């Protein structure tokens, strides 16, 4: 199968997950770029940020049309993560490939286990600014370091820490992802000369189209069912990456 076809298939799958779940799909972008497209770990995380920024901004527009974005809350949450995202993005390019791959596999496994955990409805309580700032900063650091949007972390934080409804949290997480990814990408500008735009462009295009389909899919299939399927795929990816680092 040609690289172009693989890029289109992977991009569509990742976009659908991002549009349906408000996050998670970007976690698969890095391993897809490494193992299917032949990118180095450092280049893959930078390319993933390009893809995630474009796709999350598109999915954000779709959710905003339905009124599911808490703009003020999302901007404040994202601002706490912009600085850490920029610093982590600048530092990631200086780390050995094995460290980036190993860290990513651990994060993927933890996020999959988090998705498999049953989630109850969280009552909307008083927002604690310190906890909200800490959650936003941590999310920004993860975005910058590993090139993922962090929606799988943002959605639970927006529900549990800031008291948003689930649909609103999904839409607002896309705003946070867009801003954090853009900050991390800015920090990496000019750092990677081996980015292959002939792969990134169709990958991002398919992901953008997939995000619209994911938004429609979310209205037909329960979010819990989608989340469970995605979590098992993510566990398998994490296992393959960890074995690759050890062996």
LOGU-868847 format. One record per residue (C-alpha): residue in one letter; x, y, z. Coordinates in Angstrom, 3 decimals. Layout:
! LOGU-868847
residu a X X Y Y Z Z
...
//
This chain:
! LOGU-868847
residu x X 0.000 Y 0.000 Z 0.000
residu x X 1.391 Y 3.409 Z -0.949
residu x X 2.356 Y 6.041 Z 1.610
residu x X -0.308 Y 8.400 Z 0.261
residu x X -3.098 Y 5.859 Z 0.768
residu x X -1.851 Y 5.068 Z 4.277
residu x X -1.754 Y 8.784 Z 5.102
residu x X -5.339 Y 9.245 Z 3.903
residu x X -6.640 Y 6.241 Z 5.856
residu x X -4.795 Y 7.137 Z 9.064
residu x X -5.788 Y 10.797 Z 8.788
residu x X -9.474 Y 9.967 Z 8.317
residu x X -9.493 Y 7.631 Z 11.349
residu x X -7.752 Y 10.163 Z 13.580
residu x X -10.019 Y 12.992 Z 12.447
residu x X -13.139 Y 10.926 Z 13.156
residu x X -11.957 Y 10.146 Z 16.683
residu x X -11.134 Y 13.793 Z 17.337
residu x X -14.475 Y 15.020 Z 16.000
residu x X -16.487 Y 12.411 Z 17.899
residu x X -14.680 Y 12.399 Z 21.244
residu x X -13.169 Y 15.892 Z 21.441
residu x X -9.742 Y 14.318 Z 21.767
residu x X -7.896 Y 11.030 Z 21.672
residu x X -7.451 Y 10.759 Z 17.918
residu x X -4.286 Y 12.810 Z 18.000
residu x X -2.652 Y 10.188 Z 20.224
residu x X -2.594 Y 7.881 Z 17.219
residu x X -1.041 Y 10.478 Z 14.907
residu x X 2.494 Y 10.072 Z 16.273
residu x X 2.682 Y 6.238 Z 16.060
residu x X 1.027 Y 6.352 Z 12.617
residu x X 3.661 Y 8.792 Z 11.378
residu x X 6.513 Y 6.749 Z 12.885
residu x X 5.485 Y 3.212 Z 11.953
residu x X 3.445 Y 3.756 Z 8.783
residu x X 5.109 Y 6.820 Z 7.262
residu x X 8.714 Y 6.332 Z 8.433
residu x X 9.095 Y 9.614 Z 10.366
residu x X 11.625 Y 9.935 Z 13.174
residu x X 10.065 Y 10.410 Z 16.669
residu x X 11.073 Y 14.097 Z 16.778
residu x X 9.726 Y 14.810 Z 13.291
residu x X 6.574 Y 12.800 Z 14.000
residu x X 5.711 Y 14.878 Z 17.071
residu x X 6.186 Y 18.106 Z 15.104
residu x X 4.141 Y 16.822 Z 12.152
residu x X 1.445 Y 15.637 Z 14.561
residu x X 1.179 Y 19.152 Z 15.991
residu x X 0.556 Y 20.520 Z 12.485
residu x X -2.139 Y 17.917 Z 11.861
residu x X -3.717 Y 18.319 Z 15.314
residu x X -3.828 Y 22.125 Z 15.076
residu x X -5.600 Y 22.074 Z 11.714
residu x X -7.989 Y 19.260 Z 12.629
residu x X -8.947 Y 20.513 Z 16.090
residu x X -9.647 Y 24.011 Z 14.714
residu x X -11.996 Y 22.480 Z 12.132
residu x X -13.750 Y 20.300 Z 14.718
residu x X -13.994 Y 23.334 Z 17.021
residu x X -15.940 Y 25.218 Z 14.348
residu x X -18.391 Y 22.316 Z 14.009
residu x X -19.025 Y 22.175 Z 17.778
residu x X -19.211 Y 25.970 Z 18.098
residu x X -22.067 Y 26.054 Z 15.580
residu x X -24.086 Y 23.919 Z 18.023
residu x X -23.248 Y 26.193 Z 20.959
residu x X -21.111 Y 23.586 Z 22.722
residu x X -18.042 Y 25.758 Z 23.407
residu x X -17.512 Y 27.671 Z 26.659
residu x X -15.231 Y 30.301 Z 25.124
residu x X -14.206 Y 32.227 Z 28.237
residu x X -13.546 Y 29.087 Z 30.286
residu x X -11.642 Y 27.448 Z 27.448
residu x X -9.406 Y 30.457 Z 26.803
residu x X -8.545 Y 30.817 Z 30.506
residu x X -7.818 Y 27.083 Z 30.781
residu x X -5.671 Y 27.173 Z 27.660
residu x X -3.724 Y 30.264 Z 28.761
residu x X -2.399 Y 28.310 Z 31.743
residu x X -0.956 Y 25.767 Z 29.311
residu x X 0.477 Y 28.007 Z 26.589
residu x X 3.757 Y 28.701 Z 28.419
residu x X 4.407 Y 25.032 Z 29.373
residu x X 3.454 Y 23.949 Z 25.831
residu x X 5.976 Y 26.368 Z 24.319
residu x X 8.802 Y 25.349 Z 26.692
residu x X 8.118 Y 21.609 Z 26.392
residu x X 7.919 Y 21.901 Z 22.610
residu x X 11.332 Y 23.541 Z 22.491
residu x X 12.861 Y 20.903 Z 24.803
residu x X 11.396 Y 17.836 Z 23.068
residu x X 13.573 Y 18.189 Z 19.960
residu x X 16.721 Y 17.772 Z 22.086
residu x X 15.759 Y 14.404 Z 23.599
residu x X 16.864 Y 10.958 Z 22.306
residu x X 14.276 Y 9.201 Z 20.083
residu x X 13.969 Y 6.261 Z 22.513
residu x X 12.978 Y 8.606 Z 25.348
residu x X 10.250 Y 10.238 Z 23.264
residu x X 8.917 Y 6.879 Z 22.045
residu x X 8.960 Y 5.364 Z 25.538
residu x X 7.243 Y 8.371 Z 27.104
residu x X 4.631 Y 8.348 Z 24.392
residu x X 3.863 Y 4.640 Z 24.843
residu x X 3.339 Y 5.138 Z 28.582
residu x X 1.058 Y 8.121 Z 27.985
residu x X -0.948 Y 6.182 Z 25.381
residu x X -1.441 Y 3.267 Z 27.791
residu x X -2.516 Y 5.557 Z 30.638
residu x X -4.963 Y 7.429 Z 28.435
residu x X -6.460 Y 4.129 Z 27.193
residu x X -6.960 Y 2.916 Z 30.771
residu x X -8.521 Y 6.274 Z 31.635
residu x X -10.977 Y 5.868 Z 28.747
residu x X -11.944 Y 2.361 Z 29.883
residu x X -12.745 Y 3.562 Z 33.386
residu x X -16.472 Y 4.129 Z 33.892
residu x X -17.295 Y 7.806 Z 34.276
residu x X -20.222 Y 9.074 Z 36.239
residu x X -21.854 Y 12.412 Z 35.827
residu x X -19.924 Y 15.039 Z 37.713
residu x X -21.907 Y 17.688 Z 39.581
residu x X -20.993 Y 21.234 Z 38.636
residu x X -19.284 Y 22.566 Z 41.742
residu x X -17.233 Y 25.639 Z 42.599
residu x X -14.249 Y 26.022 Z 40.320
residu x X -10.925 Y 26.052 Z 42.144
residu x X -8.576 Y 28.388 Z 40.246
residu x X -5.400 Y 26.662 Z 41.485
residu x X -6.600 Y 23.238 Z 40.334
residu x X -7.814 Y 24.627 Z 37.017
residu x X -4.465 Y 26.375 Z 36.408
residu x X -2.544 Y 23.227 Z 37.358
residu x X -4.626 Y 21.073 Z 35.028
residu x X -4.204 Y 23.574 Z 32.180
residu x X -0.436 Y 23.799 Z 32.693
residu x X -0.040 Y 20.021 Z 32.805
residu x X -2.061 Y 19.610 Z 29.637
residu x X 0.053 Y 22.243 Z 27.868
residu x X 3.276 Y 20.479 Z 28.844
residu x X 2.009 Y 17.143 Z 27.504
residu x X 0.954 Y 18.806 Z 24.241
residu x X 4.338 Y 20.464 Z 23.719
residu x X 6.438 Y 17.484 Z 24.760
residu x X 4.720 Y 14.672 Z 22.882
residu x X 2.914 Y 16.458 Z 20.067
residu x X -0.581 Y 15.357 Z 21.137
residu x X -3.595 Y 17.561 Z 21.635
residu x X -4.384 Y 16.144 Z 25.068
residu x X -8.152 Y 16.064 Z 24.633
residu x X -8.306 Y 12.763 Z 26.536
residu x X -6.965 Y 14.730 Z 29.531
residu x X -8.788 Y 17.999 Z 28.820
residu x X -12.318 Y 16.579 Z 28.725
residu x X -12.194 Y 14.946 Z 32.210
residu x X -10.534 Y 18.082 Z 33.620
residu x X -13.163 Y 20.391 Z 32.138
residu x X -15.935 Y 18.207 Z 33.567
residu x X -14.429 Y 17.390 Z 36.949
residu x X -12.477 Y 20.566 Z 37.710
residu x X -14.492 Y 23.245 Z 35.925
residu x X -17.941 Y 21.635 Z 36.109
residu x X -18.854 Y 21.736 Z 32.402
residu x X -21.455 Y 19.423 Z 30.889
residu x X -19.979 Y 16.588 Z 28.819
residu x X -21.027 Y 17.985 Z 25.411
residu x X -19.716 Y 21.413 Z 26.367
residu x X -16.476 Y 19.878 Z 27.654
residu x X -15.912 Y 18.073 Z 24.338
residu x X -16.355 Y 21.293 Z 22.346
residu x X -14.312 Y 23.404 Z 24.764
residu x X -11.475 Y 20.855 Z 24.795
residu x X -11.042 Y 21.471 Z 21.072
residu x X -10.449 Y 25.161 Z 21.774
residu x X -7.823 Y 24.258 Z 24.391
residu x X -6.187 Y 21.750 Z 22.042
residu x X -6.034 Y 24.286 Z 19.196
residu x X -4.361 Y 26.976 Z 21.306
residu x X -1.900 Y 24.620 Z 23.043
residu x X -0.938 Y 22.888 Z 19.796
residu x X -0.342 Y 26.213 Z 18.095
residu x X 1.917 Y 27.359 Z 20.952
residu x X 3.930 Y 24.111 Z 20.880
residu x X 4.209 Y 24.265 Z 17.097
residu x X 5.513 Y 27.834 Z 17.285
residu x X 8.277 Y 26.667 Z 19.630
residu x X 9.365 Y 24.040 Z 17.094
residu x X 9.388 Y 26.295 Z 14.031
residu x X 12.607 Y 25.734 Z 12.104
residu x X 13.742 Y 22.886 Z 14.367
residu x X 12.956 Y 20.005 Z 11.991
residu x X 14.210 Y 20.120 Z 8.423
residu x X 13.033 Y 16.637 Z 7.396
residu x X 9.285 Y 17.207 Z 7.539
residu x X 7.698 Y 15.591 Z 4.501
residu x X 4.858 Y 17.860 Z 3.435
residu x X 3.797 Y 15.441 Z 0.700
residu x X 2.679 Y 13.156 Z 3.565
residu x X 1.578 Y 15.761 Z 6.117
residu x X -0.726 Y 17.647 Z 3.717
residu x X -2.942 Y 14.680 Z 2.673
residu x X -2.822 Y 13.307 Z 6.225
residu x X -4.121 Y 16.625 Z 7.602
residu x X -6.683 Y 16.984 Z 4.797
residu x X -8.145 Y 13.537 Z 5.483
residu x X -8.175 Y 14.256 Z 9.222
residu x X -10.084 Y 17.512 Z 8.683
residu x X -12.734 Y 15.743 Z 6.591
residu x X -12.837 Y 12.902 Z 9.121
residu x X -13.509 Y 15.372 Z 11.939
residu x X -16.791 Y 16.391 Z 10.281
residu x X -17.789 Y 12.727 Z 9.931
residu x X -16.827 Y 12.121 Z 13.568
residu x X -19.090 Y 14.948 Z 14.682
residu x X -22.007 Y 13.313 Z 12.831
residu x X -21.058 Y 9.843 Z 14.127
residu x X -21.175 Y 11.090 Z 17.715
residu x X -24.860 Y 11.882 Z 17.335
residu x X -25.659 Y 8.306 Z 16.259
residu x X -23.449 Y 6.145 Z 18.486
residu x X -22.987 Y 6.524 Z 22.223
residu x X -19.766 Y 8.213 Z 23.256
residu x X -19.029 Y 5.358 Z 25.668
residu x X -19.059 Y 2.741 Z 22.879
residu x X -16.753 Y 4.848 Z 20.693
residu x X -14.451 Y 5.471 Z 23.615
residu x X -14.107 Y 1.770 Z 24.482
residu x X -13.223 Y 0.747 Z 20.917
residu x X -10.681 Y 3.532 Z 20.674
residu x X -9.181 Y 2.640 Z 24.068
residu x X -8.475 Y -0.965 Z 23.015
residu x X -6.821 Y 0.219 Z 19.794
residu x X -4.722 Y 2.641 Z 21.836
residu x X -3.620 Y -0.113 Z 24.248
residu x X -2.405 Y -2.215 Z 21.312
residu x X -0.466 Y 0.753 Z 19.889
residu x X 1.117 Y 1.456 Z 23.283
residu x X 2.222 Y -2.174 Z 23.592
residu x X 3.844 Y -2.158 Z 20.133
residu x X 5.721 Y 1.077 Z 20.856
residu x X 6.946 Y -0.111 Z 24.255
residu x X 8.195 Y -3.397 Z 22.793
residu x X 9.985 Y -1.411 Z 20.083
residu x X 11.822 Y 0.642 Z 22.718
residu x X 12.764 Y -2.391 Z 24.859
residu x X 13.856 Y -4.590 Z 21.965
//
